[in-house]
Amino acid sequence: MRKMEAADWPSLSDQELLERRISTLGLRLEGTTLQPLIRQLYDELSARGLVFHSPCHVGDEWFVPIGISAIFIPFFLVHDRLRALERTMMLEVEGGTPEWFMKLMRHEAGHAYMYAYRLTRKKKWQELFGQTSREETPDTYRPRPFSRGYVMHLEDWYAQSHPDEDFAETFAVWLTPDLDWRKRYARWRALQKLEYVDELMRSLAGKPPIHMPEYRVADYDCLNVKLKTYYARKRKLYEDTYPDFYDADLRQLFAAPAGIKASVYLQRRRRRLLNAVCQWTNEKKFRVNELLARLTRRCDQLGLRVLNDDPQQDFRVSAFITTLVMNYLFTGRFKRTK
């Protein structure tokens, strides 16, 4: 039965595919378009004289298990059919381009090196990045967008979420080819961290890892679950509590006494507004789409209307939603999703 499932699932409809367990799909990294990118990471490490190349496995998300020097890559990147399903369910595919994939791989490699060489035990590591026991993998964090104490690699000021993430982000910036990090981070406090990583990695050149415990991939990959359950959990995780007190702004924004329904207007322009807001804010498409849906429902409940021939309306609506999102980003709390 498993062999048949592994063979026939790419031709299934979304609804049929969602009923399948991920573990029955026969997913492997070997022979996929990801393999050359994994090799690229190894080449980047070798170019720095680093001999440890983290093993890579298929998992439910991007992660390195605590204490295990292995990188797990999301299953949906392994096959085009699963990428399509991910885009349908989440509106975007994390790591879906070679550039994005490599940024994430360099970040995860930082975690792998941290465990493989027990770097968190070093006094200077703790002085620069903090005590990892201070707050173990918090569910949320409040970033300071203008801080120069952290590098900017992944979105959401992720280096600020935890000392481990601060190191992984700093390592990723240091490893990025053709990036002059000394120039990019000149006069930043984060430069001290980068210089330490440079010094530390030079000391590890040619040295094998000192901590490589055995592990079973099945104990960590979290793939023994149906796709519908996976996406129900993931969508719940990505839901954000944007405030519900928009009524005054919506009444001002859609103040026409006659015209088309504002809810219809928002539905027609959803994709255009979604792309514009995400471009300016770098927010997740799924979150912005949920916010747009909430605004659309509220406009319908309030009976608001808009003039169909107002050329400035798109700009005003886009600016309003962008402001709403940015206010949240600067004053709210981010959920850790990596």
C-alpha positions as CSV (number, residue, x, y, z in Angstrom):
1,M,0.0,0.0,0.0
2,R,2.8,2.4,0.9
3,K,4.5,2.0,-2.5
4,M,1.2,2.7,-4.3
5,E,0.6,5.8,-2.2
6,A,4.1,7.1,-2.9
7,A,3.6,6.7,-6.6
8,D,0.1,8.1,-7.1
9,W,-0.1,11.1,-4.8
10,P,1.2,13.9,-7.2
11,S,-1.9,13.4,-9.4
12,L,-4.4,13.8,-6.5
13,S,-6.6,16.8,-6.0
14,D,-5.9,19.1,-3.0
15,Q,-8.7,17.6,-1.0
16,E,-7.5,14.0,-1.7
17,L,-3.9,14.9,-1.0
18,L,-4.8,16.5,2.3
19,E,-6.0,13.1,3.6
20,R,-2.6,11.5,3.1
21,R,0.0,11.2,5.8
22,I,3.2,13.0,4.9
23,S,5.3,9.9,6.0
24,T,3.6,7.8,3.3
25,L,4.7,10.0,0.4
26,G,8.2,8.5,0.0
27,L,9.9,11.9,0.2
28,R,13.7,12.1,-0.2
29,L,16.2,14.9,-0.7
30,E,18.4,12.8,-3.0
31,G,17.8,13.5,-6.7
32,T,15.8,16.7,-6.1
33,T,16.5,20.3,-7.1
34,L,17.5,20.8,-3.4
35,Q,20.5,18.6,-3.6
36,P,22.7,21.1,-5.5
37,L,21.7,23.8,-3.0
38,I,22.7,21.6,-0.1
39,R,26.0,20.9,-1.9
40,Q,26.4,24.7,-2.2
41,L,26.2,25.1,1.5
42,Y,28.9,22.5,2.0
43,D,31.1,24.2,-0.6
44,E,30.6,27.5,1.3
45,L,31.7,25.9,4.5
46,S,34.7,24.2,2.8
47,A,35.8,27.5,1.4
48,R,36.1,28.7,4.9
49,G,38.2,25.7,5.9
50,L,35.3,24.2,7.9
51,V,35.1,20.4,7.6
52,F,31.8,19.6,9.3
53,H,28.9,19.3,6.9
54,S,25.6,19.0,8.7
55,P,23.5,16.0,7.5
56,C,20.2,17.1,6.1
57,H,16.8,15.3,6.3
58,V,13.2,15.9,5.3
59,G,11.1,17.3,8.2
60,D,7.9,19.2,8.9
61,E,9.6,22.6,9.0
62,W,13.0,24.4,9.0
63,F,14.8,23.4,12.2
64,V,17.8,21.9,13.9
65,P,16.8,19.7,16.9
66,I,18.2,20.9,20.3
67,G,21.6,19.2,20.8
68,I,21.5,17.5,17.4
69,S,23.7,18.8,14.6
70,A,21.4,18.0,11.7
71,I,19.3,20.2,9.5
72,F,15.7,19.4,8.8
73,I,14.2,20.8,5.6
74,P,10.5,21.3,5.1
75,F,8.9,18.4,3.1
76,F,6.9,20.8,0.9
77,L,10.1,21.9,-0.8
78,V,10.9,18.4,-2.0
79,H,8.3,18.2,-4.8
80,D,6.5,20.7,-7.0
81,R,3.1,19.2,-6.2
82,L,3.7,19.9,-2.5
83,R,5.0,23.4,-3.2
84,A,1.8,24.1,-5.0
85,L,-0.3,22.8,-2.1
86,E,1.8,24.9,0.4
87,R,1.2,28.0,-1.8
88,T,-2.6,27.3,-1.9
89,M,-2.7,26.8,1.9
90,M,-0.3,29.5,3.1
91,L,0.0,31.8,0.0
92,E,3.8,31.5,-0.1
93,V,6.5,28.9,0.1
94,E,9.2,29.5,2.7
95,G,12.5,28.8,1.1
96,G,10.9,28.5,-2.3
97,T,13.6,30.3,-4.3
98,P,17.3,29.3,-4.4
99,E,18.3,32.6,-2.7
100,W,15.7,32.2,0.1
101,F,16.6,28.5,0.5
102,M,20.3,29.4,1.0
103,K,19.6,32.1,3.5
104,L,17.7,29.6,5.6
105,M,20.3,26.9,5.2
106,R,23.1,29.2,6.4
107,H,21.0,30.1,9.4
108,E,20.3,26.4,10.3
109,A,24.0,25.6,9.7
110,G,24.8,28.1,12.5
111,H,22.6,26.1,14.9
112,A,24.3,22.9,13.8
113,Y,27.7,24.3,14.4
114,M,26.7,25.6,17.8
115,Y,25.8,22.1,18.9
116,A,28.6,20.2,17.1
117,Y,31.3,22.2,18.7
118,R,29.4,23.1,22.0
119,L,30.0,26.8,21.3
120,T,27.5,28.0,24.0
121,R,29.8,26.8,26.7
122,K,32.5,29.4,25.7
123,K,32.6,32.4,28.0
124,K,33.0,35.0,25.2
125,W,30.0,33.4,23.4
126,Q,27.9,33.9,26.5
127,E,29.2,37.5,26.9
128,L,28.3,38.5,23.4
129,F,25.1,36.5,22.7
130,G,23.8,35.8,26.2
131,Q,22.9,32.8,28.3
132,T,20.9,30.2,26.3
133,S,19.1,29.2,29.5
134,R,17.8,32.7,30.0
135,E,14.7,32.0,28.0
136,E,14.4,28.7,26.2
137,T,12.8,29.1,22.8
138,P,10.2,31.7,23.8
139,D,6.9,31.6,21.9
140,T,6.9,35.3,21.3
141,Y,9.4,38.2,21.4
142,R,9.2,42.0,21.0
143,P,11.8,43.2,18.5
144,R,13.5,46.6,18.4
145,P,13.5,47.4,14.7
146,F,16.2,50.1,14.9
147,S,18.7,48.2,17.1
148,R,22.2,48.0,15.7
149,G,23.2,45.3,18.1
150,Y,21.9,42.5,15.8
151,V,22.5,41.6,12.2
152,M,19.6,41.6,9.7
153,H,19.4,38.3,7.8
154,L,16.0,36.6,8.1
155,E,12.8,38.6,8.4
156,D,11.1,39.8,11.6
157,W,14.4,40.9,13.2
158,Y,14.8,37.2,14.1
159,A,18.2,37.6,15.7
160,Q,16.5,39.4,18.6
161,S,14.3,36.4,19.5
162,H,16.9,34.4,21.5
163,P,20.7,34.1,22.0
164,D,20.8,30.9,19.9
165,E,19.0,32.7,17.0
166,D,21.3,35.7,17.4
167,F,24.3,33.5,16.9
168,A,22.7,31.6,14.0
169,E,21.8,34.8,12.2
170,T,25.3,36.2,12.8
171,F,26.9,33.0,11.5
172,A,24.7,33.1,8.4
173,V,25.7,36.7,7.6
174,W,29.4,35.8,8.1
175,L,29.0,32.7,5.8
176,T,27.2,34.6,3.0
177,P,29.5,34.7,-0.1
178,D,30.5,38.1,-1.5
179,L,29.0,39.9,1.4
180,D,31.4,42.5,2.9
181,W,30.0,42.2,6.4
182,R,32.7,44.5,7.8
183,K,31.5,47.3,5.5
184,R,27.8,46.4,5.8
185,Y,27.9,46.5,9.6
186,A,30.5,49.2,10.2
187,R,29.7,51.2,13.3
188,W,27.1,48.6,14.4
189,R,27.5,46.9,17.8
190,A,26.7,43.7,15.9
191,L,30.1,44.0,14.2
192,Q,31.7,42.8,17.4
193,K,29.7,39.6,17.2
194,L,30.6,39.1,13.5
195,E,34.3,39.5,14.3
196,Y,34.0,37.0,17.1
197,V,32.3,34.5,14.8
198,D,35.1,35.1,12.3
199,E,37.7,34.4,15.0
200,L,35.9,31.4,16.3
201,M,35.4,29.8,12.9
202,R,39.1,30.3,12.0
203,S,39.9,28.4,15.2
204,L,37.7,25.5,14.1
205,A,39.1,25.3,10.5
206,G,40.1,21.7,9.8
207,K,38.7,20.4,13.1
208,P,36.1,17.6,13.3
209,P,33.0,18.1,15.5
210,I,33.3,17.2,19.2
211,H,29.7,16.4,19.9
212,M,27.8,14.1,17.4
213,P,25.2,12.0,19.3
214,E,23.3,9.3,17.4
215,Y,19.7,10.0,16.6
216,R,16.8,8.5,14.7
217,V,15.4,10.8,12.0
218,A,11.8,9.5,12.7
219,D,12.1,10.8,16.2
220,Y,12.4,14.3,15.0
221,D,10.8,14.7,11.5
222,C,7.2,15.0,12.7
223,L,5.9,13.6,9.4
224,N,3.6,10.9,10.8
225,V,0.6,13.2,10.4
226,K,-2.0,13.9,7.7
227,L,-1.5,17.0,5.6
228,K,-4.8,18.4,6.6
229,T,-3.8,18.2,10.3
230,Y,-0.4,19.8,9.5
231,Y,-2.0,22.7,7.8
232,A,-4.7,23.2,10.4
233,R,-1.9,23.5,13.0
234,K,0.3,25.7,10.8
235,R,-2.5,28.1,9.9
236,K,-3.5,28.5,13.6
237,L,0.2,29.2,14.4
238,Y,0.3,32.0,11.8
239,E,-2.9,33.7,12.8
240,D,-2.2,37.0,14.5
241,T,-4.3,39.1,16.8
242,Y,-4.5,42.3,14.8
243,P,-6.8,44.7,16.7
244,D,-10.5,44.8,15.9
245,F,-11.0,48.5,16.5
246,Y,-11.0,49.6,12.8
247,D,-14.5,50.9,12.6
248,A,-13.8,54.7,12.7
249,D,-11.0,54.3,10.1
250,L,-13.1,52.2,7.8
251,R,-16.0,54.7,8.0
252,Q,-13.6,57.5,7.0
253,L,-12.0,55.4,4.3
254,F,-15.2,54.2,2.7
255,A,-17.4,57.3,3.3
256,A,-19.3,57.3,0.0
257,P,-23.1,57.6,0.4
258,A,-23.6,55.5,-2.8
259,G,-21.5,53.2,-5.0
260,I,-20.3,49.7,-4.9
261,K,-20.0,47.8,-1.6
262,A,-16.7,48.3,0.1
263,S,-16.5,44.6,0.7
264,V,-16.9,43.9,-3.0
265,Y,-14.2,46.5,-3.8
266,L,-11.8,44.8,-1.3
267,Q,-12.5,41.3,-2.8
268,R,-11.9,42.5,-6.3
269,R,-8.6,44.1,-5.4
270,R,-7.5,41.6,-2.8
271,R,-4.5,40.3,-4.7
272,R,-3.2,43.7,-5.7
273,L,-3.5,45.0,-2.1
274,L,-2.0,41.9,-0.7
275,N,1.1,42.1,-2.9
276,A,1.5,45.9,-2.2
277,V,1.2,45.6,1.5
278,C,3.6,42.5,1.7
279,Q,6.1,44.3,-0.4
280,W,6.2,47.3,1.9
281,T,6.0,45.5,5.2
282,N,7.6,42.1,4.5
283,E,4.8,40.6,6.5
284,K,3.7,37.0,5.8
285,K,1.1,36.8,3.0
286,F,-1.1,34.5,5.1
287,R,-1.3,37.0,7.9
288,V,-2.1,40.0,5.6
289,N,-4.7,37.9,3.8
290,E,-6.4,37.1,7.1
291,L,-6.4,40.8,8.0
292,L,-7.9,41.7,4.6
293,A,-10.6,39.1,5.1
294,R,-11.4,40.5,8.5
295,L,-11.6,44.1,7.1
296,T,-13.8,42.8,4.2
297,R,-16.3,41.2,6.6
298,R,-16.4,44.3,8.8
299,C,-17.1,46.6,5.8
300,D,-20.0,44.3,4.8
301,Q,-21.4,44.4,8.4
302,L,-21.1,48.2,8.5
303,G,-22.7,48.5,5.0
304,L,-19.9,50.7,3.7
305,R,-19.6,51.8,0.1
306,V,-17.0,53.3,-2.2
307,L,-17.1,55.3,-5.4
308,N,-16.0,53.0,-8.3
309,D,-14.3,55.8,-10.3
310,D,-12.1,57.2,-7.5
311,P,-8.5,56.8,-8.8
312,Q,-7.0,57.5,-5.4
313,Q,-8.9,54.9,-3.5
314,D,-6.4,52.1,-4.1
315,F,-3.6,54.2,-2.8
316,R,-5.6,55.2,0.4
317,V,-6.6,51.7,1.2
318,S,-3.1,50.3,0.6
319,A,-1.6,53.0,2.8
320,F,-4.2,52.3,5.6
321,I,-3.5,48.5,5.6
322,T,0.3,49.1,5.5
323,T,0.0,51.5,8.4
324,L,-2.1,49.0,10.3
325,V,0.5,46.2,9.8
326,M,3.5,48.4,10.6
327,N,1.9,49.7,13.8
328,Y,1.5,46.0,14.8
329,L,5.0,45.1,13.8
330,F,6.6,47.9,15.8
331,T,4.4,47.6,18.9
332,G,3.2,44.0,18.9
333,R,4.8,40.7,19.7
334,F,6.0,38.3,17.0
335,K,5.3,34.6,17.2
336,R,8.3,32.4,16.7
337,T,7.6,30.3,13.7
338,K,11.0,28.8,12.9
